[in-house]
């Protein structure tokens, strides 16, 4: 009797193992949410703009507070859970393919932003590092500057650290954190598009700008 029971249990274990091995493994979707950035976020924003949930000019690839509010409204209107997270159901309703590899790919903007923050604000308070990243992103959105992070950073004469090669140095860990925070929408400057270090600046235009705030050694200004 014991031998028969053992045989039955063994067979059950074999069948169970075979079933588990044949069962498909569920893919873990990449979820765009507050703080996300990249092409998937741009597609979400384009959909939200086209349906009137997000204002014109809201497509910047950065999932900030405005995108969050717009996505929640979209989800409510389409009978989805208004959690502000673009999961598979939300993406499917938008006809956007869920890209599981987006989160594994380093965003070029994050790298560039971290490099310029590290070069321009190395040794500055963390808030000042975030502020430098925010100034770069504010320029991207401003009509007087190039409309990409790379264009802003490599605009002729924009940053001395590009000319002297410091931008090519390996960014600090705090610079990466500051870049991510700026990309998530943090802006300690309140919209400034200029900053300078008065110890190293003789540019009359920069010195003529109205000072918005000072963080560490950097003075942050709005355009005239």
N, C-alpha and C positions, 0 to 999 in steps of 0.2 A: 504493500500500500504506500509506504513511504517512498519507494522507488518510483512508482507511477506518479505520485504528486510532484516529485522532483523533476521528472521528465516534462510534465505539463507546465510547470513554472518556467523551465528552461525554454520551451517552445514559445511561451508567451513573451518572454524577455527578448527572444530573437525577433519575433514579429514586431514588437514595440520598437526595437532598435531600427529595424528596416523601415518602419513608417516614419520615424524621426529623420532618418537620413534622406528619405525621398521628399519630405515636406519642404517646400520652398522657404527660404529665409526672407523675412520681410525686410525691405530696404528702409533705412532710416532717412526720412526726407530732410532736406535742408530747409529750415524755416526762416523766412525773412521776418524780422521783428525790429523793434526800436534798437538802434545801434548798428543794424546791418547796413551793408553798402555793396554796390556792384551792379552788374547788368540786370540781375533779376529784379532788384529794387527799381531800376529805371523802367523796366517793363510794367511793373505794378503801378508806378507813378504815371506812366503814359496812359494806362487804362483809366486811372482815377481822374486824370485831366480830361480825357475824352468824354467821360460820363458826367463831368461837372462836379465831382467831389473834391477836386484839388485845383487850385488856381493856376493860371498860365504861368510858366516859369518855375513850376514846382518839380520839374524833372531834373534832379541833380545826382541821382544814384545814392543818396544818403537818406536812410530811414530815420527821419527826425520826428518831432512832435506833430507837425502839420500832416505828414504822411500818415502817422498813427491815427489822428482824428479822422482823416478822410477815409482811411481803410475801415475803421469801425462803422462809419456811416454807410459805406458801401455794403459791408457785411449785414448790417441791420436791414437794409433795403432789399437784400437778396436772400433773406431767410437763413443766413449763416450765423454761427456763434460770433458775436461782436467782441472777440478777444484781442483784436488788433494784431494778430499773428497770421501771416500769409502761409497757412498750411496747405496740404494737397487739395482740400475741398475749395478753398478760396482761390487758389491758383487755377484749378480746373474751371471754376466759374468764369475766370478771366481769360481762358484759353491760353494760359501760360504754362509751358512745360516745366515741371518740377525738376530743378537741376541739383542733384545730390552732390555734385562736385564743386559747386560754387564756394562753399565754406572752406574747402581745402586749398583753394587757389589764392595765393597772396595777391591782394589788390595792389596794382602799381601805384595808385594814389597814396595808399598807406605807406608804402616804401618811400616815395618821394617826399611826402609830408614829414615822415620821421627823420629823413636825412636833413631837410632844411631846418626843422625844429632843433635837432641836435647841433647843427652847425651854427645857427643864429642864437640859440638860447642855452647852450651848454653852461651849466653852473648857475642858471637862473632858477628862481622858485618854480615849483611844478605848475602853479597857476600861470606863471609867465610863459611857460613852454606851451601850455594849452592855448594861451592867448596868441602866440606867434602862429600856431597852426590855424587858429580861427581867422586871423588876418589874411592868410593865404586863401582860405575858402571864401571869405567875404569878397576878396578881389575877383574870384572866379564868377561870383554872382553880380559883380558891379560892371556896368556897361563900359567903363573906361579902361578895363583890363582884359587880358585874354580870358576865354571861357573854359579853360581846362587847368588843372593843377600844374601839369607840366609847363603849359604856356606861361602861367604866372611866375613860376619859379625860375624859368630860363629866359624870361623877358630881359632884354639887354639892360644892364645897369640896375636891375631890381634888387639883387642881393649880392653884397660883396663876397659872401662865402662861396658863391658860384664861381666868381672870377678867380678867387685865390685857391680854389680846389678843396676847401674844407668840407664842402657838401658831399664829397666822395668818401669821407671817413665813415667808419661803421657807427651807426646811430646808437645812442645809449638806450637802455631799457626804458627809462623814464620818457624818452622821446617817442618811443613806440606807444606807450600808454597815453601820452598826451595827444598823439596823432589820432588814436582810436577815439578818444574822448571828443576831440574837435570834430571828427567825422560823424560822431553821434549827435552833433548839434550844440555842444558846449561852446559858449563864447563869452569869456570874462570881459571882453572889450565892449560889448554892446553894439557891435557892427563896425568897428574901426577897420580901415583899410591901409593904414600906415603905422609903422613903429620905427623907432630909432634909439640908439644909445648916445646920449648927449656927450659922452666922453670921447666918442670917435666920429662925431658927425659935424660937418661944417656946411652942409647943404642948406642954402638960405631958404629954399622952398619948404623943406622939412621943418626947419626951425621956426617958420612963420605960421605953421598950422596950429590950430587951437588944441590944447592938450585935453584929452578926455580922461585919461588916468595914467598912473605910473605903477608898474609892477616890477620890482627889482630894479635893474639898471635901465629898463626899457620904458620909453615914453610912447603911448599909443594915441593916435590922432585920427579924426575923421577928415574926409576931404573938404576943401573950402567950397 
